[in-house]
Amino acid sequence: IMKDDLARLAPAVERELREATMRRERHLANQRVAYLAYHDSLTDLPNRALFQDRLQQAILRSDRDERGLTLLLIDLDGFKQVNDALGHHAGDQVLQEVATRLRGSLRASDTMARLGGDEFAVLLPGTDVNRAQLGRERCCTISSIHSTSTASR
């Protein structure tokens, strides 16, 4: 903008501010889409895709460091009856509560994910057989659920 044409200054500044706002909104929307691609919208836990990536990384790290890891697969007993008797809203609340309780029982280095429906997975890196059993007991006790499978390496 030339000094002799200051009348164009206000519209130019307004246009730049609008474009900056649009760029910021587009950036936030892209971040949200990326987040939703790897997280369960109901429980806000990692989804199956993100969990598989973290599991692969944990296996590689476990091999490199020669330390064990534990994978717990959790299925909620009686969940179908909750949905049938009380409705899906109540079932959603149960899933959210289980996710909150399990998340609270884990270390920062552990990963918990909702695989779908009433199935969850917990990855406990750097664990031996004793810690695997302790982790299983903590998870199952906190939410009154049963681990369908425990694997430790």
NUNUDREN-186047 format. One record per residue: residue number from 1; residue in one letter; chain; z, x, y negated of N, C-alpha, C, CB in turn. Coordinates in nm, 3 decimals, always signed. Last residue first. Glycine has a CB too. Layout:
residues N
 seq type mol     npz     npx     npy    capz    capx    capy     cpz     cpx     cpy    cbpz    cbpx    cbpy
 NUM    A   A       Z       X       Y       Z       X       Y       Z       X       Y       Z       X       Y
...
This chain:
residues 153
 seq type mol     npz     npx     npy    capz    capx    capy     cpz     cpx     cpy    cbpz    cbpx    cbpy
 153    R   A  +2.740  +0.514  +6.140  +2.671  +0.634  +6.189  +2.741  +0.756  +6.137  +2.523  +0.635  +6.148
 152    S   A  +2.805  +0.187  +6.243  +2.850  +0.305  +6.173  +2.774  +0.423  +6.228  +3.003  +0.325  +6.186
 151    A   A  +2.782  -0.160  +6.208  +2.719  -0.038  +6.258  +2.771  +0.078  +6.176  +2.563  -0.045  +6.252
 150    T   A  +2.862  -0.478  +6.297  +2.909  -0.360  +6.227  +2.842  -0.240  +6.290  +3.066  -0.348  +6.231
 149    S   A  +2.798  -0.819  +6.258  +2.755  -0.692  +6.313  +2.814  -0.579  +6.230  +2.601  -0.683  +6.318
 148    T   A  +2.912  -1.034  +6.150  +2.830  -1.058  +6.268  +2.790  -0.927  +6.332  +2.707  -1.138  +6.232
 147    S   A  +3.232  -1.086  +6.035  +3.121  -0.993  +6.034  +3.042  -1.013  +6.162  +3.170  -0.845  +6.019
 146    H   A  +3.343  -1.389  +5.904  +3.333  -1.302  +6.020  +3.211  -1.212  +6.007  +3.325  -1.384  +6.150
 145    I   A  +3.578  -1.476  +5.648  +3.447  -1.479  +5.710  +3.446  -1.382  +5.826  +3.336  -1.444  +5.609
 144    S   A  +3.779  -1.491  +5.450  +3.788  -1.568  +5.574  +3.651  -1.586  +5.638  +3.852  -1.703  +5.548
 143    S   A  +3.767  -1.315  +5.244  +3.690  -1.437  +5.229  +3.696  -1.526  +5.353  +3.547  -1.404  +5.198
 142    I   A  +3.946  -1.112  +5.313  +3.939  -1.162  +5.175  +3.870  -1.296  +5.168  +3.868  -1.062  +5.086
 141    T   A  +3.891  -1.050  +5.579  +4.018  -1.111  +5.543  +4.008  -1.178  +5.406  +4.130  -1.007  +5.543
 140    C   A  +3.640  -0.927  +5.574  +3.658  -1.051  +5.650  +3.786  -1.123  +5.612  +3.658  -1.023  +5.798
 139    C   A  +3.686  -0.699  +5.412  +3.583  -0.798  +5.378  +3.607  -0.931  +5.448  +3.444  -0.744  +5.415
 138    R   A  +3.893  -0.569  +5.555  +3.910  -0.611  +5.415  +3.811  -0.720  +5.378  +3.894  -0.492  +5.320
 137    E   A  +3.767  -0.520  +5.802  +3.885  -0.605  +5.796  +3.910  -0.657  +5.654  +4.008  -0.529  +5.846
 136    R   A  +3.561  -0.346  +5.720  +3.530  -0.472  +5.787  +3.648  -0.568  +5.776  +3.494  -0.447  +5.934
 135    G   A  +3.712  -0.131  +5.622  +3.621  -0.205  +5.534  +3.586  -0.341  +5.591  +3.494  -0.125  +5.509
 134    L   A  +3.837  -0.049  +5.860  +3.917  -0.094  +5.746  +3.832  -0.177  +5.651  +3.979  +0.026  +5.672
 133    Q   A  +3.612  +0.032  +6.007  +3.696  -0.078  +6.056  +3.782  -0.135  +5.943  +3.786  -0.030  +6.172
 132    A   A  +3.529  +0.243  +5.844  +3.438  +0.131  +5.871  +3.519  +0.010  +5.917  +3.334  +0.169  +5.978
 131    R   A  +3.741  +0.416  +5.861  +3.715  +0.350  +5.732  +3.620  +0.232  +5.749  +3.658  +0.450  +5.630
 130    N   A  +3.706  +0.489  +6.132  +3.830  +0.426  +6.085  +3.811  +0.353  +5.953  +3.939  +0.532  +6.069
 129    V   A  +3.447  +0.605  +6.134  +3.475  +0.485  +6.213  +3.601  +0.414  +6.165  +3.490  +0.521  +6.361
 128    D   A  +3.380  +0.696  +5.791  +3.387  +0.726  +5.933  +3.424  +0.597  +6.005  +3.491  +0.839  +5.962
 127    T   A  +3.161  +0.684  +5.506  +3.270  +0.630  +5.587  +3.262  +0.679  +5.731  +3.267  +0.477  +5.585
 126    G   A  +2.963  +0.715  +5.308  +3.070  +0.813  +5.322  +3.187  +0.762  +5.403  +3.118  +0.856  +5.187
 125    P   A  +2.899  +0.376  +5.199  +2.859  +0.515  +5.222  +2.982  +0.604  +5.239  +2.772  +0.567  +5.107
 124    L   A  +2.872  +0.073  +5.303  +2.986  +0.159  +5.271  +2.946  +0.304  +5.299  +3.114  +0.118  +5.354
 123    L   A  +2.721  -0.222  +5.223  +2.693  -0.083  +5.257  +2.809  +0.002  +5.208  +2.557  -0.036  +5.195
 122    V   A  +2.695  -0.547  +5.333  +2.778  -0.452  +5.260  +2.748  -0.314  +5.312  +2.931  -0.486  +5.274
 121    A   A  +2.528  -0.856  +5.297  +2.534  -0.723  +5.358  +2.619  -0.635  +5.268  +2.390  -0.662  +5.378
 120    F   A  +2.524  -1.206  +5.380  +2.552  -1.096  +5.289  +2.547  -0.966  +5.368  +2.691  -1.114  +5.218
 119    E   A  +2.407  -1.532  +5.408  +2.411  -1.397  +5.466  +2.427  -1.292  +5.357  +2.284  -1.370  +5.547
 118    D   A  +2.349  -1.793  +5.354  +2.491  -1.754  +5.360  +2.508  -1.616  +5.420  +2.570  -1.856  +5.440
 117    G   A  +2.052  -1.731  +5.187  +2.137  -1.834  +5.245  +2.283  -1.794  +5.238  +2.098  -1.862  +5.390
 116    G   A  +2.026  -1.375  +5.165  +1.966  -1.508  +5.162  +2.061  -1.606  +5.227  +1.830  -1.508  +5.234
 115    L   A  +2.158  -1.143  +5.114  +2.029  -1.133  +5.180  +1.953  -1.266  +5.178  +2.047  -1.087  +5.322
 114    R   A  +2.331  -1.014  +4.859  +2.307  -1.143  +4.925  +2.166  -1.135  +4.981  +2.324  -1.266  +4.826
 113    A   A  +2.515  -0.709  +4.888  +2.396  -0.785  +4.852  +2.398  -0.920  +4.920  +2.269  -0.707  +4.889
 112    M   A  +2.698  -0.429  +4.778  +2.699  -0.558  +4.844  +2.578  -0.635  +4.796  +2.832  -0.636  +4.816
 111    T   A  +2.785  -0.095  +4.809  +2.684  -0.191  +4.764  +2.696  -0.317  +4.847  +2.542  -0.132  +4.774
 110    D   A  +3.021  +0.148  +4.683  +2.973  +0.055  +4.784  +2.870  -0.040  +4.724  +3.090  -0.025  +4.846
 109    S   A  +3.125  +0.288  +4.473  +3.013  +0.348  +4.544  +2.954  +0.258  +4.652  +3.056  +0.478  +4.605
 108    A   A  +3.344  +0.141  +4.393  +3.229  +0.147  +4.302  +3.106  +0.203  +4.373  +3.262  +0.232  +4.179
 107    R   A  +3.463  -0.046  +4.678  +3.465  +0.069  +4.588  +3.341  +0.066  +4.499  +3.473  +0.202  +4.667
 106    L   A  +3.558  -0.396  +4.706  +3.476  -0.278  +4.736  +3.497  -0.166  +4.634  +3.330  -0.316  +4.740
 105    S   A  +3.676  -0.630  +4.641  +3.740  -0.552  +4.747  +3.668  -0.421  +4.775  +3.747  -0.633  +4.873
 104    G   A  +3.521  -0.761  +4.456  +3.651  -0.710  +4.413  +3.719  -0.623  +4.516  +3.740  -0.824  +4.379
 103    R   A  +3.313  -0.850  +4.614  +3.287  -0.747  +4.514  +3.417  -0.682  +4.468  +3.212  -0.806  +4.393
 102    L   A  +3.443  -1.055  +4.752  +3.398  -0.935  +4.822  +3.375  -0.820  +4.725  +3.269  -0.965  +4.900
 101    R   A  +3.492  -1.238  +4.542  +3.602  -1.181  +4.620  +3.560  -1.053  +4.692  +3.654  -1.283  +4.720
 100    T   A  +3.231  -1.296  +4.450  +3.333  -1.243  +4.359  +3.444  -1.174  +4.437  +3.392  -1.355  +4.271
  99    A   A  +3.112  -1.401  +4.684  +3.056  -1.281  +4.619  +3.159  -1.216  +4.528  +2.930  -1.317  +4.540
  98    V   A  +3.271  -1.626  +4.722  +3.269  -1.521  +4.824  +3.218  -1.392  +4.762  +3.181  -1.562  +4.946
  97    E   A  +3.201  -1.769  +4.490  +3.339  -1.726  +4.511  +3.346  -1.614  +4.614  +3.426  -1.844  +4.555
  96    Q   A  +2.929  -1.818  +4.535  +2.971  -1.743  +4.417  +3.113  -1.689  +4.434  +2.963  -1.829  +4.292
  95    L   A  +2.945  -1.975  +4.768  +2.873  -1.846  +4.770  +2.914  -1.759  +4.651  +2.721  -1.870  +4.767
  94    V   A  +3.085  -2.197  +4.667  +3.142  -2.116  +4.775  +3.076  -1.978  +4.777  +3.125  -2.187  +4.911
  93    Q   A  +2.898  -2.294  +4.483  +3.028  -2.246  +4.435  +3.097  -2.160  +4.541  +3.118  -2.365  +4.397
  92    D   A  +2.697  -2.372  +4.658  +2.671  -2.266  +4.561  +2.802  -2.208  +4.508  +2.586  -2.320  +4.444
  91    G   A  +2.829  -2.582  +4.788  +2.788  -2.464  +4.863  +2.761  -2.346  +4.772  +2.664  -2.495  +4.946
  90    A   A  +2.849  -2.761  +4.575  +2.972  -2.705  +4.634  +2.940  -2.580  +4.714  +3.043  -2.810  +4.724
  89    H   A  +2.575  -2.810  +4.547  +2.652  -2.756  +4.434  +2.781  -2.692  +4.485  +2.683  -2.867  +4.331
  88    H   A  +2.499  -2.928  +4.786  +2.457  -2.791  +4.757  +2.532  -2.729  +4.640  +2.308  -2.788  +4.727
  87    G   A  +2.765  -3.116  +4.950  +2.646  -3.097  +4.867  +2.620  -2.951  +4.833  +2.658  -3.176  +4.741
  86    L   A  +2.961  -3.170  +5.133  +2.997  -3.169  +4.991  +2.879  -3.150  +4.896  +3.097  -3.062  +4.966
  85    A   A  +2.843  -3.178  +5.390  +2.951  -3.270  +5.355  +2.973  -3.282  +5.204  +3.080  -3.226  +5.420
  84    D   A  +2.639  -2.982  +5.389  +2.612  -3.118  +5.437  +2.717  -3.217  +5.387  +2.608  -3.121  +5.589
  83    N   A  +2.770  -2.752  +5.288  +2.653  -2.808  +5.219  +2.629  -2.953  +5.259  +2.528  -2.724  +5.250
  82    V   A  +2.967  -2.726  +5.487  +3.005  -2.741  +5.346  +2.889  -2.805  +5.269  +3.043  -2.603  +5.283
  81    Q   A  +2.811  -2.690  +5.715  +2.893  -2.810  +5.705  +2.940  -2.835  +5.561  +3.014  -2.798  +5.798
  80    K   A  +2.702  -2.440  +5.662  +2.613  -2.556  +5.669  +2.693  -2.686  +5.655  +2.534  -2.557  +5.801
  79    F   A  +2.927  -2.273  +5.691  +2.867  -2.295  +5.558  +2.777  -2.418  +5.556  +2.788  -2.173  +5.515
  78    G   A  +3.056  -2.196  +5.922  +3.078  -2.331  +5.871  +3.013  -2.360  +5.738  +3.221  -2.355  +5.859
  77    D   A  +3.079  -1.854  +5.839  +3.097  -1.959  +5.940  +3.120  -2.093  +5.873  +3.216  -1.925  +6.034
  76    L   A  +2.853  -1.649  +5.683  +2.965  -1.739  +5.660  +2.969  -1.848  +5.767  +2.955  -1.803  +5.520
  75    D   A  +2.795  -1.324  +5.785  +2.743  -1.460  +5.789  +2.862  -1.554  +5.773  +2.664  -1.488  +5.922
  74    I   A  +2.724  -0.991  +5.713  +2.822  -1.099  +5.707  +2.751  -1.233  +5.700  +2.915  -1.081  +5.585
  73    L   A  +2.707  -0.669  +5.821  +2.626  -0.790  +5.800  +2.720  -0.908  +5.815  +2.506  -0.798  +5.902
  72    L   A  +2.773  -0.350  +5.706  +2.833  -0.475  +5.753  +2.737  -0.589  +5.721  +2.974  -0.500  +5.687
  71    L   A  +2.732  -0.022  +5.772  +2.658  -0.139  +5.729  +2.725  -0.260  +5.791  +2.507  -0.130  +5.769
  70    T   A  +2.848  +0.295  +5.675  +2.871  +0.171  +5.748  +2.790  +0.060  +5.686  +3.021  +0.134  +5.749
  69    L   A  +2.800  +0.642  +5.733  +2.790  +0.525  +5.648  +2.808  +0.402  +5.737  +2.653  +0.521  +5.571
  68    G   A  +2.910  +0.988  +5.743  +2.874  +0.858  +5.798  +2.852  +0.753  +5.691  +2.981  +0.811  +5.892
  67    R   A  +2.755  +1.296  +5.654  +2.867  +1.201  +5.643  +2.818  +1.067  +5.695  +2.920  +1.190  +5.495
  66    E   A  +2.573  +1.499  +5.593  +2.635  +1.489  +5.726  +2.764  +1.407  +5.721  +2.665  +1.630  +5.782
  65    D   A  +2.425  +1.503  +5.368  +2.565  +1.543  +5.355  +2.640  +1.544  +5.487  +2.634  +1.451  +5.259
  64    R   A  +2.175  +1.415  +5.474  +2.185  +1.540  +5.397  +2.329  +1.592  +5.394  +2.135  +1.519  +5.254
  63    D   A  +2.241  +1.171  +5.592  +2.183  +1.279  +5.673  +2.201  +1.413  +5.603  +2.034  +1.253  +5.699
  62    S   A  +2.333  +1.036  +5.364  +2.421  +1.053  +5.479  +2.371  +1.166  +5.569  +2.431  +0.922  +5.559
  61    R   A  +2.103  +1.029  +5.209  +2.220  +1.101  +5.160  +2.316  +1.132  +5.275  +2.292  +1.020  +5.050
  60    L   A  +1.943  +0.862  +5.372  +1.899  +0.998  +5.338  +2.017  +1.085  +5.293  +1.791  +0.994  +5.229
  59    I   A  +2.104  +0.632  +5.365  +2.074  +0.698  +5.493  +2.030  +0.842  +5.468  +1.963  +0.621  +5.571
  58    A   A  +2.097  +0.569  +5.094  +2.225  +0.603  +5.157  +2.203  +0.674  +5.291  +2.310  +0.477  +5.178
  57    Q   A  +1.827  +0.505  +5.060  +1.884  +0.618  +4.988  +2.015  +0.664  +5.051  +1.906  +0.582  +4.840
  56    Q   A  +1.814  +0.276  +5.225  +1.731  +0.394  +5.254  +1.786  +0.519  +5.185  +1.586  +0.370  +5.210
  55    L   A  +1.994  +0.113  +5.083  +2.022  +0.152  +5.221  +1.941  +0.276  +5.259  +1.991  +0.036  +5.316
  54    R   A  +1.859  +0.076  +4.841  +1.987  +0.146  +4.841  +2.026  +0.192  +4.982  +2.097  +0.057  +4.784
  53    D   A  +1.636  -0.069  +4.941  +1.617  +0.059  +4.872  +1.747  +0.140  +4.873  +1.570  +0.036  +4.727
  52    Q   A  +1.764  -0.295  +5.043  +1.687  -0.208  +5.133  +1.664  -0.072  +5.070  +1.553  -0.273  +5.168
  51    F   A  +1.869  -0.402  +4.804  +1.959  -0.354  +4.908  +1.885  -0.261  +5.005  +2.021  -0.473  +4.986
  50    L   A  +1.639  -0.482  +4.670  +1.722  -0.374  +4.613  +1.814  -0.317  +4.718  +1.803  -0.425  +4.493
  49    A   A  +1.555  -0.685  +4.854  +1.467  -0.573  +4.816  +1.548  -0.455  +4.762  +1.364  -0.618  +4.712
  48    R   A  +1.773  -0.868  +4.868  +1.728  -0.794  +4.987  +1.645  -0.671  +4.950  +1.647  -0.887  +5.078
  47    N   A  +1.959  -0.822  +4.558  +1.891  -0.902  +4.660  +1.845  -0.811  +4.774  +1.771  -0.979  +4.599
  46    P   A  +2.283  -0.767  +4.413  +2.151  -0.717  +4.452  +2.090  -0.808  +4.559  +2.162  -0.571  +4.504
  45    L   A  +2.428  -1.067  +4.265  +2.433  -0.949  +4.351  +2.293  -0.893  +4.370  +2.497  -0.983  +4.488
  44    D   A  +2.441  -1.306  +4.137  +2.422  -1.187  +4.054  +2.439  -1.058  +4.133  +2.519  -1.189  +3.937
  43    T   A  +2.437  -1.542  +4.271  +2.557  -1.459  +4.282  +2.555  -1.336  +4.193  +2.577  -1.417  +4.424
  42    L   A  +2.190  -1.661  +4.188  +2.311  -1.740  +4.206  +2.437  -1.655  +4.200  +2.306  -1.815  +4.337
  41    S   A  +1.989  -1.468  +4.178  +2.022  -1.541  +4.056  +2.152  -1.621  +4.068  +1.908  -1.635  +4.019
  40    D   A  +2.000  -1.147  +4.300  +2.011  -1.287  +4.337  +2.060  -1.364  +4.215  +2.107  -1.306  +4.458
  39    H   A  +1.776  -0.894  +4.184  +1.909  -0.953  +4.192  +1.900  -1.101  +4.229  +1.985  -0.936  +4.059
  38    Y   A  +1.524  -0.795  +4.132  +1.609  -0.721  +4.226  +1.751  -0.777  +4.239  +1.618  -0.578  +4.183
  37    A   A  +1.397  -0.953  +3.949  +1.321  -0.913  +4.067  +1.409  -0.848  +4.172  +1.209  -0.818  +4.026
  36    L   A  +1.576  -0.972  +3.740  +1.566  -1.085  +3.832  +1.487  -1.051  +3.958  +1.500  -1.203  +3.762
  35    Y   A  +1.518  -0.727  +3.610  +1.650  -0.752  +3.668  +1.642  -0.863  +3.773  +1.751  -0.790  +3.557
  34    A   A  +1.255  -0.772  +3.523  +1.283  -0.661  +3.615  +1.418  -0.681  +3.683  +1.281  -0.525  +3.540
  33    V   A  +1.304  -0.985  +3.348  +1.217  -1.004  +3.465  +1.242  -0.895  +3.568  +1.068  -1.004  +3.423
  32    R   A  +1.462  -0.852  +3.156  +1.517  -0.966  +3.232  +1.434  -0.991  +3.359  +1.520  -1.095  +3.145
  31    Q   A  +1.284  -0.666  +3.051  +1.405  -0.620  +3.117  +1.463  -0.730  +3.205  +1.509  -0.574  +3.014
  30    N   A  +1.098  -0.843  +2.937  +1.057  -0.754  +3.047  +1.177  -0.700  +3.123  +0.973  -0.638  +2.993
  29    A   A  +1.260  -0.956  +2.739  +1.205  -1.041  +2.845  +1.161  -0.956  +2.964  +1.086  -1.124  +2.791
  28    L   A  +1.307  -0.730  +2.580  +1.419  -0.797  +2.645  +1.371  -0.886  +2.759  +1.499  -0.880  +2.543
  27    H   A  +1.039  -0.682  +2.494  +1.113  -0.580  +2.569  +1.230  -0.642  +2.645  +1.164  -0.470  +2.474
  26    R   A  +0.992  -0.916  +2.350  +0.909  -0.884  +2.468  +0.979  -0.781  +2.555  +0.769  -0.832  +2.424
  25    E   A  +1.180  -0.886  +2.143  +1.189  -1.000  +2.235  +1.109  -0.975  +2.362  +1.140  -1.128  +2.166
  24    R   A  +1.076  -0.653  +2.020  +1.211  -0.653  +2.076  +1.228  -0.767  +2.177  +1.316  -0.667  +1.962
  23    R   A  +0.825  -0.746  +1.936  +0.834  -0.633  +2.029  +0.970  -0.629  +2.098  +0.808  -0.501  +1.955
  22    M   A  +0.907  -0.949  +1.757  +0.830  -0.984  +1.877  +0.835  -0.872  +1.981  +0.683  -1.013  +1.840
  21    T   A  +1.033  -0.790  +1.563  +1.110  -0.892  +1.636  +1.037  -0.930  +1.764  +1.132  -1.017  +1.547
  20    A   A  +0.813  -0.645  +1.473  +0.926  -0.574  +1.534  +1.012  -0.671  +1.615  +1.012  -0.504  +1.426
  19    E   A  +0.661  -0.852  +1.365  +0.609  -0.777  +1.479  +0.720  -0.699  +1.549  +0.498  -0.681  +1.434
  18    R   A  +0.828  -0.930  +1.152  +0.791  -1.026  +1.258  +0.744  -0.952  +1.383  +0.681  -1.122  +1.209
  17    L   A  +0.828  -0.691  +1.003  +0.953  -0.742  +1.058  +0.927  -0.842  +1.170  +1.037  -0.808  +0.948
  16    E   A  +0.557  -0.677  +0.932  +0.615  -0.571  +1.015  +0.747  -0.618  +1.079  +0.639  -0.445  +0.930
  15    R   A  +0.539  -0.908  +0.769  +0.457  -0.895  +0.890  +0.515  -0.790  +0.984  +0.312  -0.858  +0.852
  14    E   A  +0.716  -0.835  +0.560  +0.743  -0.953  +0.644  +0.665  -0.946  +0.776  +0.706  -1.082  +0.568
  13    V   A  +0.577  -0.616  +0.455  +0.712  -0.597  +0.510  +0.746  -0.713  +0.603  +0.818  -0.584  +0.397
  12    A   A  +0.346  -0.747  +0.366  +0.335  -0.639  +0.464  +0.470  -0.614  +0.532  +0.286  -0.509  +0.397
  11    P   A  +0.444  -0.929  +0.174  +0.379  -0.979  +0.296  +0.370  -0.870  +0.405  +0.239  -1.032  +0.264
  10    A   A  +0.552  -0.732  -0.015  +0.637  -0.832  +0.052  +0.570  -0.887  +0.179  +0.669  -0.948  -0.044
   9    L   A  +0.315  -0.582  -0.099  +0.430  -0.521  -0.033  +0.514  -0.623  +0.046  +0.518  -0.451  -0.136
   8    R   A  +0.119  -0.693  -0.247  +0.096  -0.690  -0.103  +0.217  -0.636  -0.026  -0.026  -0.605  -0.071
   7    A   A  +0.197  -0.649  -0.502  +0.199  -0.788  -0.456  +0.181  -0.794  -0.304  +0.088  -0.871  -0.527
   6    L   A  +0.146  -0.389  -0.570  +0.277  -0.420  -0.515  +0.288  -0.563  -0.465  +0.383  -0.395  -0.620
   5    D   A  -0.081  -0.215  -0.633  -0.095  -0.344  -0.565  +0.036  -0.382  -0.496  -0.212  -0.340  -0.463
   4    D   A  -0.047  +0.038  -0.738  -0.099  -0.062  -0.830  -0.115  -0.200  -0.765  -0.232  -0.016  -0.884
   3    K   A  +0.035  +0.188  -0.520  +0.130  +0.156  -0.625  +0.082  +0.043  -0.716  +0.158  +0.278  -0.708
   2    M   A  -0.089  +0.063  -0.206  -0.105  +0.142  -0.327  -0.004  +0.095  -0.432  -0.250  +0.133  -0.381
   1    I   A  +0.000  +0.086  +0.117  +0.000  +0.000  +0.000  +0.000  +0.090  -0.123  +0.124  -0.098  +0.000
